[in-house]
């Protein structure tokens, strides 16, 4: 277990809000209406997801380097730290 985790999230912007995906954490899929809410929800969801993995004894994956991610035009890669 670590005291700190940093993972890339992909913020996907659409007319109805922002969908967030963590490529290294399948099933961790928060959403939001604006950037501030997106960052807050991403941090909260990632923290809970990783906490659950730690409690279950699951292996915590290494984060994908952001240089290997290829976002689309309506997407942004954001590093999220908890």
N, C-alpha and C positions, 0 to 999 in steps of 0.2 A: 504494500500500500504506500502511496505517496501522499504528501501533504498538499501538492499542487499538480494540477493537470492543465495542459493546453492542447486543444484540438481545433482543427479547422472546421468551420461550419459554412455551408453554402446557403446564402440568403437568396431566395427566388422571389423576385418582385412581380406581382400581378395586379390587375385592377382591384381585386377584392382583398388584397393584403400581402403579407410576406410569409412564405412557407420556408421552414428551416430544416436542413438535412445535415446530419453529421456522417460523412462517408465511412468513418471508422466505428460508428456506434449505431448499427442497424436498429430500427425501432424507436430511436430518439428523434421525434419529429414535431417540435413545437411550431407555433405559428404566431403571427402578430399583425397589428395594423400599421405600425410605423417603426422606424429604426430604433428608437429608444426602447420601446416595448419588445422589439425583436431581440435586442441584446440581453435585456433582463430575462425574457422567457428562455432564451438559449442557455444562459448561465444556469438558471434554475433547473431546467430539464436535464442538462448535462450532469449537473451535480447529483441529482436524484438517480439518474441512470447509472452513473459510475458507483455511487453508494450501493445501489442494488447489486451491481456486479461484484463489488467487494464482499458484500454480505453473503452472496451465493457462492463465493470462492471461484468465480469465473476469471479467466485470464483477461487482463486489461491490455488491449492492443496498443501497439505503438502508433502515434499519430502519423498520418500521411503528410509528407512535406508539401507545403502549399505550391511549390514549383511543379508538382506532378498533377495538380488539379487543373482542369480546363473548363472554367465556367462559361456559360452561354451569355449572350448579350444582356439578358434581363437578370443576371445573377452576379453576386459578389461573394468573394471568399473573405470570411472574417475569422480571426483567431479568437477563440473563447477560452478564458482562463477561470478556473475555479479552484 
